[in-house]
Amino acid sequence: MSLFRDDGIVLRTQKLGEADRIITLLTRGHGRVRAVARGVRRTKSKFGARLEPFSHVDVQFFARGSELVGRGLPLCTQSETIAPYGGAIVTDYARYTAGTAMLETAERFTDHEGEPAVQQYLLLVGALRTLARGEHAPHLILDAFLLRSLAVNGYAPSFEDCAKCGIHGPNRFFSIASGGVVCADCRVPGSVVPSAEAVGLLSALLTGDWATADASEPRHVREGSGLVSAYLHWHLERGLRSLRYVEKN
């Protein structure tokens, strides 16, 4: 029997029996973890209120054996709130749908339980903090998070140099299968010709140039979001259920 302590973001919850829940978290030190939280569905449970999606929490786990992730689910025995991002997110539809897509993305990119994914964890914490504070439009924060999640998992798209031959851009064509913009010589069937403004917006979101991103016109934002969604779909091999509900201004 072993005790483990870690901080994490609650990704989702599932009912278990009459009063319990299975909590899925993305933790700093152990990656994605599922744990059983006893009695949290009871009306008077303050413990359960801390373990809702979007919550940033410090959690203690009780597990059989010397590893947190093993043959059985560990117990979540204690939880302290670090930041209750959910309070500012769930009351606003645009923030809520964008945040839900972030949680689903983080879970999809951490498909092996117990494997540390520190960069993905830090990306999620930062994105939820920014979303809760309302610092930028929710759909822009989401697209930035999706692009950076792709990057830290080895799928960074190119928005300047040709993704195939490396020739310096700007390049006109965009190929999802090739990994971003491509030159005329490397153009493949299925390539599209996005506007220079949409490509510039995506580059700004990937690099954190929020002045450029915030000043983008809605039509370029919608165009860029379509490219991000298609690129993510390609690499995850199936789309995110939650993306269909995200508002695009």
N, C-alpha and C positions, 0 to 999 in steps of 0.2 A: 504494500500500500504506500502510495507516495502523494505528496502535496506539490502542486505547481502553481505558480502565480505569473500572470501575464496581463498586458493590457491589449484591448482589441475593440473592433467595431462590430456591433451586432448586425449581421447580414439578413437573417430571417429567423422566424420561429415556427414551430409546428406543435400542434396539440399532442399530448401523450397522456392517455388515461383520463381521469376526471379532473385532476388538478395540476398536472405537470406539463412541462414543455421541453422539447428538444430545441436548444439554442445553437444556431450556427454563427460563428464569429470568425473574423479575419484578425489574427493576433500578430503582434510584433515578432515574437520569438518562435512561434510554433506554426505559423501559417494558418490555414483554415482548420478550425476545430469544431466538432459537434459535441455538445455536452447536455446532460439532463439537468434541468432545474426543477427541484421538487416544490410542489405547492404554490407555484408562482401565479396560477390562474385563480387563486382564491381572492375574493374581493378586497380583503384587507392586506394583501401582500405588498409591502413596499419593495421587497426584493424583486418582484416581478416587474414593477414599474421601471426599474433600472435596466431591465433586459429587453427593451423594445428595439426594433430596427432603427438604425441611425445613431444609437447611443454609443458613445465612446466610454468604455468602462475598464476598471482595474478588477480583474476576476481571479478568484482562487478556485482551483480544480482539485478534486480528489480522484485518483486513478489507481486501478489495480496494476501492480507491476512497476517497472522503473521507467516506462515511457508514457507520455500523456496520451498519445494516440496508439491504441492497441486493439485487442479483439473485442472489447466492450466499450461502451461510451462512458467517459468520465462523468463525475458529478460536479456541477457548478455549486459550490458551497458558500461562496461569499462574493459580493459585488459592490464596488464603490464607483460612483459616477465621476468621470473625468470631465466630460463635456456633454450636455444633453442636446445634441444637435437636432434631434427629432422635434423638439418643441417649436422651433422656428421653421422647420421644413414641412411638417404634415399639415399645417394650417394654410398653406399656399399651394394651389394645384400645380402651377408650373414648377415650383421647387420640388414638390413631392414626386412628380413623375420623373423629373431629371434625376433626383436622388435615388429613386427606385431603380432606374437604369444603371446608375453607378454601382449599386449594391449587387445587382445581377451580373454586371461585367466583372467585378472583383471576384465573385464566386466562380465564374466561368474560367477566369485566368488562373485560379488556384485549385485545380481539379484534384490534386493529390493532397489528402489531409496529412497534417503533421510536417509538411515541408515548408521551411521558412520562406517568406516572400516579402522581405522588408521593403523593397522599393514600391511594390504594389500597395502594401499597407500604408506607407507614408503618403503615397499619391491619394489614396482614399480619404485619409484623415484631412489632408489639406483641401481636397475638393469639397468635402462636406462642411468644413469650417467656412470656406469661401461662400458656399451655397447658403448656409444658415445666416451669414452676415449680409447677404444680398449685395455683395460687392460688384457683381456683373450679372448680365442676363442669364437665367438658369440654363437655357439651351447652349449658350456659349461656354459656360463652365462645364457642361456635360461633354461637348465636343472636344474641349481641351483635355478633359480627363480620359476620354476614349483614345485620343491620339497618343497621349503620353503612356497609357496602359499598353497600347500596341508597341510603343517604342521600348519600354522596359522589358517586354516579353520577346523582343527580338524581331519585331515587325515594323520598325519605323519606316514610314513612307518618305519618299524623296519629293520635295516640292521645288527644287531648283535644278540640280544636276540630273542628267539622264540616269534613271535607275538601272539601265542595262549596260551602257558603255561609259557612263560617267562624264560625258561631254557637258561643259558648263552651260547653264541655262541663262535666261528662262527658256523652258521648253514647252511647246504648245499642247502636247497630247498627254493624257492621263490613262494609265493602264493598271487596273487593280491587280491583275495577275503578275505584272512585271514589278510592282512595288512602288508605284508613284508615277511622276512625270517621265516621259520618254521623248527622245528626239524623233525627227521625221524618219531617219534611217532605221530606228529600232521600233517604230510603231508596229503594233500587232493587231490582228482583228479583235474588235471589241473595245478598242481604245476610244475615249471620248475627248472632246475639246472643251474643257471648262473655261470660264472667263478668267482672265488674269487676276481679277479682284477676288474671286472665290479661292483660287490657289494661294494668293497672298494672305487671305484671312486664315486659311488652314496652317500655313507656315507660322503666322503670328501666334495662333493658339498653341502650336507645338512648342514654340520657343518662349512663350510667356510675354509677348508684346501686346499687352492689353489695350494700349492706346489705339493701336491699329484695329484690334478686334472690336472694341467698343464703338468705333466710328464706322463700322461696316454697314452697308445698306441691307435691308431685310432680304432682298432677292438674292444677294450674294451669300448671305447667311444660310438661306434655304438650300441653295445650290451646294455650298460647302458641306452642309449637314448630310445631304444625299450621298456625297462622295465618302464621307466618314462612315456612314451606316453601311454602304456597300463594301467598303474595305474591311470593316470589322466583320461583317457577315462572311466574307471570303475566308478570313483567317480563323474564325471560330467554327466555320463549316455549317453554321446555322445562325439565324438571327436572334436578337434579344426580344423576348415577348414584350417587355416593358417599353421598348422604343416606340411602338405604335401609338402610345398614349402621350408622348412628349409633345408639348406645344412648340410650334415653330412660328415665330413672329416674322 
